[in-house]
């Protein structure tokens, strides 16, 4: 898991430009996941989340494929995601309408790079990379936790659970994360669809497949 770092929560008025759509989406989903064929979400049972939480916390190496949607007052966009997550390395490939091509975001041992059609950019933290290239920042370091249904351990949070004890709503770093759907992956339940909101920015992540 990436080490939590201080995050700036400043949004630029240029968010609607194609290049920023692409870079923003890639950096926003800097985290980890894994999945298999969807199963009936109704088979979840009370107490399962509490029993499996330690297993989910230890699940730090995975590949996630899916689709991300980004919505602001200016425009709606979506892109395909291919995300490889390891304890000390991650690689995110994003392709589709964001920027009209492919971008790669990578992190290893405290160094982060973003490669787009405009070139390759580096920084010591993903937040710094966003600040330098985009002029605004998102809580990238918390995302590997959030996509697994866990709060980041770097800041206070509020968590609401559903009637079965699974996370329903998480508030942290000014973001509100709603967990809309779940699926069973290798004996544990992981989020299949989540919606994240910060002011007028809305991100929807739909996981097509988790692999360990």
LOLUMDREN-343029 format. One record per residue: y, z, x of N, C-alpha, C in turn; residue in one letter. Coordinates in steps of 0.05 Angstrom, whole numbers, plus 5000, padded with zeros to 4 digits. Layout:
MIVEX   nc2   nc3   nc1  cac2  cac3  cac1   cc2   cc3   cc1  rest
MIVEX     Y     Z     X     Y     Z     X     Y     Z     X     A
...
This chain:
MIVEX   nc2   nc3   nc1  cac2  cac3  cac1   cc2   cc3   cc1  rest
MIVEX  4976  5000  5017  5000  5000  5000  5025  5000  5018     X
MIVEX  5046  4986  5010  5070  4985  5025  5083  5012  5024     X
MIVEX  5096  5020  5046  5111  5045  5046  5135  5043  5029     X
MIVEX  5140  5062  5012  5163  5061  4995  5189  5063  5011     X
MIVEX  5209  5047  5004  5234  5046  5019  5257  5048  4999     X
MIVEX  5280  5057  5008  5303  5058  4990  5309  5030  4979     X
MIVEX  5316  5029  4954  5321  5003  4942  5349  5002  4930     X
MIVEX  5362  4979  4933  5387  4974  4920  5381  4961  4893     X
MIVEX  5397  4967  4873  5392  4956  4847  5416  4940  4838     X
MIVEX  5424  4921  4855  5448  4905  4849  5439  4877  4843     X
MIVEX  5450  4866  4821  5442  4839  4812  5466  4820  4816     X
MIVEX  5461  4797  4827  5481  4777  4832  5486  4759  4808     X
MIVEX  5510  4750  4804  5516  4731  4783  5504  4704  4788     X
MIVEX  5493  4699  4812  5480  4673  4818  5451  4673  4812     X
MIVEX  5441  4692  4797  5412  4694  4792  5401  4669  4778     X
MIVEX  5418  4654  4764  5408  4631  4749  5403  4606  4766     X
MIVEX  5411  4605  4791  5407  4582  4807  5378  4578  4813     X
MIVEX  5368  4553  4816  5339  4548  4821  5328  4563  4845     X
MIVEX  5342  4563  4867  5332  4575  4891  5328  4605  4887     X
MIVEX  5347  4618  4873  5345  4647  4869  5323  4653  4848     X
MIVEX  5319  4636  4829  5296  4640  4811  5270  4643  4827     X
MIVEX  5266  4624  4845  5242  4623  4861  5239  4648  4879     X
MIVEX  5259  4653  4895  5257  4675  4913  5255  4702  4899     X
MIVEX  5271  4704  4877  5270  4729  4862  5243  4735  4851     X
MIVEX  5230  4715  4839  5204  4719  4827  5184  4726  4848     X
MIVEX  5184  4712  4870  5165  4718  4892  5168  4747  4901     X
MIVEX  5192  4755  4907  5197  4781  4918  5191  4803  4897     X
MIVEX  5195  4796  4872  5191  4816  4851  5162  4824  4848     X
MIVEX  5144  4806  4854  5116  4812  4850  5101  4816  4876     X
MIVEX  5114  4830  4894  5104  4838  4919  5083  4860  4916     X
MIVEX  5061  4857  4905  5043  4880  4902  5015  4871  4897     X
MIVEX  4997  4890  4889  4969  4884  4889  4955  4884  4862     X
MIVEX  4932  4868  4859  4916  4867  4835  4889  4854  4840     X
MIVEX  4871  4855  4819  4845  4842  4820  4833  4840  4793     X
MIVEX  4817  4819  4785  4807  4817  4758  4783  4799  4755     X
MIVEX  4771  4800  4731  4748  4783  4725  4752  4774  4696     X
MIVEX  4731  4763  4684  4734  4752  4657  4743  4774  4638     X
MIVEX  4763  4768  4621  4774  4788  4603  4752  4799  4584     X
MIVEX  4755  4825  4578  4737  4837  4559  4754  4849  4536     X
MIVEX  4740  4858  4516  4754  4869  4493  4769  4894  4500     X
MIVEX  4795  4893  4498  4812  4916  4505  4805  4940  4487     X
MIVEX  4794  4935  4463  4787  4956  4445  4764  4974  4454     X
MIVEX  4750  4966  4476  4728  4982  4486  4737  5005  4504     X
MIVEX  4763  5007  4509  4773  5030  4523  4767  5056  4507     X
MIVEX  4763  5078  4522  4757  5103  4509  4775  5125  4519     X
MIVEX  4779  5145  4503  4795  5168  4510  4784  5181  4535     X
MIVEX  4802  5188  4554  4794  5202  4578  4786  5184  4601     X
MIVEX  4783  5158  4596  4774  5140  4618  4795  5138  4640     X
MIVEX  4821  5136  4632  4842  5133  4653  4842  5157  4672     X
MIVEX  4841  5180  4661  4841  5204  4677  4817  5205  4696     X
MIVEX  4794  5197  4687  4770  5197  4703  4771  5176  4725     X
MIVEX  4785  5154  4720  4785  5132  4740  4810  5131  4757     X
MIVEX  4828  5149  4753  4854  5147  4767  4851  5147  4797     X
MIVEX  4834  5164  4808  4830  5165  4837  4819  5139  4847     X
MIVEX  4801  5126  4831  4790  5100  4839  4812  5079  4839     X
MIVEX  4830  5079  4820  4852  5060  4819  4870  5064  4842     X
MIVEX  4876  5089  4849  4894  5094  4872  4882  5084  4898     X
MIVEX  4855  5085  4900  4842  5076  4925  4838  5045  4925     X
MIVEX  4843  5032  4903  4840  5003  4901  4864  4989  4913     X
MIVEX  4864  4985  4940  4888  4975  4954  4884  4948  4967     X
MIVEX  4861  4935  4962  4855  4909  4973  4845  4891  4951     X
MIVEX  4861  4870  4944  4853  4853  4922  4867  4827  4923     X
MIVEX  4858  4808  4906  4871  4783  4901  4877  4780  4871     X
MIVEX  4901  4773  4865  4909  4770  4837  4919  4741  4833     X
MIVEX  4909  4728  4812  4920  4702  4804  4929  4705  4775     X
MIVEX  4952  4693  4769  4963  4695  4743  4988  4680  4740     X
MIVEX  5004  4688  4720  5030  4674  4715  5051  4695  4711     X
MIVEX  5075  4689  4721  5098  4707  4718  5120  4692  4703     X
MIVEX  5132  4706  4685  5155  4695  4670  5180  4711  4676     X
MIVEX  5202  4698  4680  5227  4712  4686  5248  4702  4666     X
MIVEX  5261  4721  4652  5281  4714  4632  5306  4730  4637     X
MIVEX  5329  4715  4636  5355  4727  4637  5372  4714  4615     X
MIVEX  5397  4723  4611  5413  4710  4590  5417  4680  4596     X
MIVEX  5414  4672  4621  5420  4644  4628  5396  4625  4622     X
MIVEX  5372  4634  4627  5349  4616  4626  5323  4631  4626     X
MIVEX  5302  4617  4617  5274  4626  4619  5259  4609  4639     X
MIVEX  5243  4621  4656  5227  4606  4676  5200  4619  4678     X
MIVEX  5180  4604  4689  5154  4615  4694  5143  4602  4719     X
MIVEX  5123  4615  4731  5110  4604  4755  5082  4615  4757     X
MIVEX  5065  4601  4772  5038  4610  4778  5038  4627  4803     X
MIVEX  5021  4648  4803  5021  4667  4825  4993  4668  4837     X
MIVEX  4992  4670  4863  4967  4674  4878  4974  4695  4899     X
MIVEX  4965  4720  4895  4974  4743  4910  4951  4757  4924     X
MIVEX  4952  4759  4950  4932  4773  4966  4944  4799  4976     X
MIVEX  4932  4821  4970  4943  4847  4978  4923  4863  4995     X
MIVEX  4933  4873  5018  4917  4891  5035  4935  4915  5042     X
MIVEX  4923  4936  5053  4939  4960  5060  4963  4954  5078     X
MIVEX  4959  4935  5097  4981  4930  5117  4989  4901  5117     X
MIVEX  4982  4886  5097  4989  4858  5096  4988  4848  5067     X
MIVEX  5007  4831  5060  5006  4817  5035  5016  4788  5038     X
MIVEX  5006  4771  5020  5016  4743  5020  5017  4735  4991     X
MIVEX  5041  4725  4983  5045  4716  4956  5053  4687  4956     X
MIVEX  5036  4671  4943  5043  4642  4939  5052  4639  4910     X
MIVEX  5076  4627  4907  5086  4622  4881  5092  4593  4878     X
MIVEX  5083  4581  4856  5087  4552  4852  5094  4546  4823     X
MIVEX  5110  4526  4819  5117  4519  4792  5147  4514  4790     X
MIVEX  5158  4517  4766  5186  4511  4761  5206  4526  4778     X
MIVEX  5199  4551  4787  5218  4565  4804  5223  4549  4829     X
MIVEX  5247  4537  4832  5254  4522  4856  5241  4495  4857     X
MIVEX  5222  4489  4838  5210  4462  4837  5189  4457  4858     X
MIVEX  5179  4478  4871  5159  4474  4892  5143  4499  4897     X
MIVEX  5136  4503  4923  5120  4526  4931  5136  4544  4950     X
MIVEX  5133  4570  4947  5145  4589  4965  5124  4609  4973     X
MIVEX  5127  4620  4997  5108  4640  5007  5123  4664  5017     X
MIVEX  5115  4687  5007  5127  4712  5015  5105  4728  5029     X
MIVEX  5110  4737  5054  5090  4752  5069  5101  4777  5081     X
MIVEX  5084  4797  5085  5092  4822  5098  5070  4832  5116     X
MIVEX  5077  4841  5140  5057  4851  5158  5071  4870  5178     X
MIVEX  5061  4895  5179  5070  4915  5198  5101  4917  5200     X
MIVEX  5113  4919  5178  5142  4923  5178  5159  4898  5180     X
MIVEX  5147  4875  5180  5162  4850  5182  5155  4834  5157     X
MIVEX  5176  4822  5145  5173  4807  5120  5186  4780  5123     X
MIVEX  5173  4760  5112  5185  4733  5113  5183  4719  5086     X
MIVEX  5202  4702  5081  5202  4686  5056  5206  4657  5065     X
MIVEX  5187  4640  5058  5189  4612  5065  5193  4595  5040     X
MIVEX  5215  4580  5039  5221  4563  5016  5228  4535  5027     X
MIVEX  5236  4518  5009  5245  4491  5017  5270  4492  5034     X
MIVEX  5284  4515  5034  5308  4518  5051  5302  4528  5078     X
MIVEX  5277  4536  5084  5270  4546  5110  5255  4573  5109     X
MIVEX  5253  4586  5132  5238  4611  5134  5258  4633  5141     X
MIVEX  5257  4655  5126  5275  4678  5130  5259  4703  5135     X
MIVEX  5269  4721  5152  5255  4745  5159  5273  4770  5157     X
MIVEX  5261  4793  5153  5275  4818  5152  5255  4841  5156     X
MIVEX  5265  4865  5161  5247  4888  5167  5236  4900  5141     X
MIVEX  5249  4896  5119  5239  4905  5093  5242  4883  5072     X
MIVEX  5226  4883  5051  5230  4863  5031  5256  4866  5016     X
MIVEX  5265  4892  5013  5291  4896  5001  5314  4884  5018     X
MIVEX  5312  4888  5044  5333  4877  5062  5332  4847  5061     X
MIVEX  5309  4835  5059  5306  4806  5058  5320  4796  5033     X
MIVEX  5316  4809  5011  5329  4801  4986  5359  4804  4988     X
MIVEX  5368  4826  4999  5397  4830  5002  5410  4809  5019     X
MIVEX  5396  4802  5041  5408  4783  5060  5408  4754  5048     X
MIVEX  5386  4746  5035  5384  4719  5025  5395  4715  4997     X
MIVEX  5393  4736  4980  5401  4733  4952  5426  4748  4944     X
MIVEX  5432  4770  4959  5455  4786  4952  5448  4807  4931     X
MIVEX  5423  4811  4925  5415  4832  4906  5386  4840  4913     X
MIVEX  5378  4863  4902  5352  4874  4911  5336  4885  4887     X
MIVEX  5310  4884  4890  5291  4895  4870  5273  4915  4884     X
MIVEX  5261  4934  4869  5243  4954  4880  5216  4943  4889     X
MIVEX  5216  4925  4908  5192  4912  4916  5170  4931  4925     X
MIVEX  5178  4952  4939  5158  4970  4950  5142  4985  4929     X
MIVEX  5152  4987  4905  5138  5001  4884  5119  4983  4868     X
MIVEX  5122  4957  4871  5107  4939  4854  5076  4941  4857     X
MIVEX  5065  4946  4881  5036  4949  4883  5025  4972  4866     X
MIVEX  5041  4992  4862  5033  5014  4845  5036  5006  4815     X
MIVEX  5059  4996  4808  5064  4990  4780  5044  4971  4768     X
MIVEX  5035  4950  4783  5017  4931  4771  4989  4943  4767     X
MIVEX  4983  4965  4780  4958  4979  4775  4960  5001  4754     X
MIVEX  4984  5005  4743  4988  5025  4723  4996  5052  4734     X
MIVEX  5005  5052  4760  5012  5077  4773  5042  5078  4779     X
MIVEX  5054  5102  4778  5082  5105  4787  5083  5105  4817     X
MIVEX  5105  5094  4828  5109  5096  4857  5114  5125  4865     X
MIVEX  5105  5133  4890  5108  5160  4899  5134  5166  4913     X
MIVEX  5153  5147  4911  5178  5150  4926  5201  5160  4910     X
MIVEX  5198  5162  4883  5220  5170  4866  5210  5183  4840     X
MIVEX  5227  5198  4827  5219  5210  4801  5214  5189  4780     X
MIVEX  5199  5196  4760  5192  5177  4739  5186  5191  4713     X
MIVEX  5185  5175  4692  5177  5184  4665  5154  5167  4656     X
MIVEX  5132  5179  4647  5109  5164  4639  5100  5172  4611     X
MIVEX  5097  5152  4594  5087  5157  4567  5059  5144  4565     X
MIVEX  5040  5158  4553  5013  5148  4550  5007  5141  4521     X
MIVEX  4986  5124  4518  4978  5117  4491  4958  5138  4480     X
MIVEX  4947  5132  4457  4930  5152  4443  4904  5157  4459     X
MIVEX  4897  5139  4478  4873  5142  4494  4879  5154  4522     X
MIVEX  4904  5159  4527  4912  5170  4553  4918  5150  4574     X
MIVEX  4919  5124  4567  4926  5103  4586  4957  5100  4587     X
MIVEX  4968  5092  4610  4997  5088  4611  5006  5068  4590     X
MIVEX  5028  5075  4576  5040  5057  4557  5067  5048  4566     X
MIVEX  5083  5067  4576  5110  5061  4585  5117  5077  4609     X
MIVEX  5127  5064  4630  5134  5077  4655  5164  5070  4661     X
MIVEX  5179  5091  4667  5207  5087  4675  5212  5098  4703     X
MIVEX  5221  5081  4720  5226  5089  4748  5245  5069  4761     X
MIVEX  5263  5079  4778  5282  5062  4793  5299  5046  4774     X
MIVEX  5304  5055  4750  5320  5040  4731  5305  5019  4716     X
MIVEX  5279  5015  4723  5262  4996  4709  5246  5009  4688     X
MIVEX  5239  4994  4667  5222  5003  4645  5198  4984  4644     X
MIVEX  5174  4994  4648  5150  4978  4649  5133  4985  4625     X
MIVEX  5127  4964  4608  5110  4968  4585  5083  4955  4591     X
MIVEX  5062  4970  4587  5035  4960  4591  5024  4951  4564     X
MIVEX  5020  4924  4561  5013  4912  4536  4983  4907  4532     X
MIVEX  4968  4905  4554  4940  4897  4551  4925  4906  4576     X
MIVEX  4899  4911  4573  4883  4921  4595  4857  4905  4596     X
MIVEX  4844  4905  4619  4817  4893  4622  4801  4909  4642     X
MIVEX  4775  4908  4638  4757  4923  4656  4750  4906  4680     X
MIVEX  4754  4917  4704  4749  4902  4729  4733  4920  4747     X
MIVEX  4708  4911  4753  4691  4926  4771  4688  4955  4764     X
MIVEX  4685  4960  4738  4680  4987  4729  4705  5004  4724     X
MIVEX  4729  4992  4727  4754  5007  4721  4773  4989  4705     X
MIVEX  4790  5002  4690  4809  4988  4674  4835  4984  4689     X
MIVEX  4845  4959  4688  4870  4952  4702  4888  4937  4682     X
MIVEX  4914  4937  4686  4932  4922  4668  4926  4892  4669     X
MIVEX  4927  4880  4646  4923  4851  4644  4950  4838  4636     X
MIVEX  4967  4852  4623  4994  4842  4615  5014  4864  4616     X
MIVEX  5036  4861  4631  5057  4881  4631  5084  4867  4630     X
MIVEX  5103  4881  4619  5130  4871  4616  5149  4891  4629     X
MIVEX  5166  4881  4646  5185  4898  4661  5213  4890  4654     X
MIVEX  5230  4910  4648  5257  4905  4640  5277  4922  4658     X
MIVEX  5298  4908  4666  5320  4921  4680  5346  4909  4669     X
MIVEX  5361  4924  4654  5385  4913  4640  5377  4888  4625     X
MIVEX  5389  4865  4632  5383  4840  4617  5363  4822  4632     X
MIVEX  5349  4833  4652  5328  4819  4666  5301  4827  4655     X
MIVEX  5284  4808  4648  5258  4814  4636  5237  4798  4651     X
MIVEX  5216  4811  4661  5194  4798  4676  5168  4804  4661     X
MIVEX  5153  4783  4656  5127  4786  4643  5106  4777  4663     X
MIVEX  5086  4793  4668  5064  4786  4686  5038  4785  4670     X
MIVEX  5024  4763  4670  4998  4760  4657  4977  4754  4679     X
MIVEX  4958  4772  4682  4937  4769  4702  4914  4752  4691     X
MIVEX  4908  4730  4704  4885  4714  4696  4859  4723  4709     X
MIVEX  4862  4733  4734  4838  4741  4748  4845  4762  4770     X
MIVEX  4828  4783  4771  4829  4803  4792  4804  4799  4809     X
MIVEX  4807  4799  4836  4783  4798  4853  4788  4818  4876     X
MIVEX  4766  4832  4883  4768  4852  4905  4761  4839  4931     X
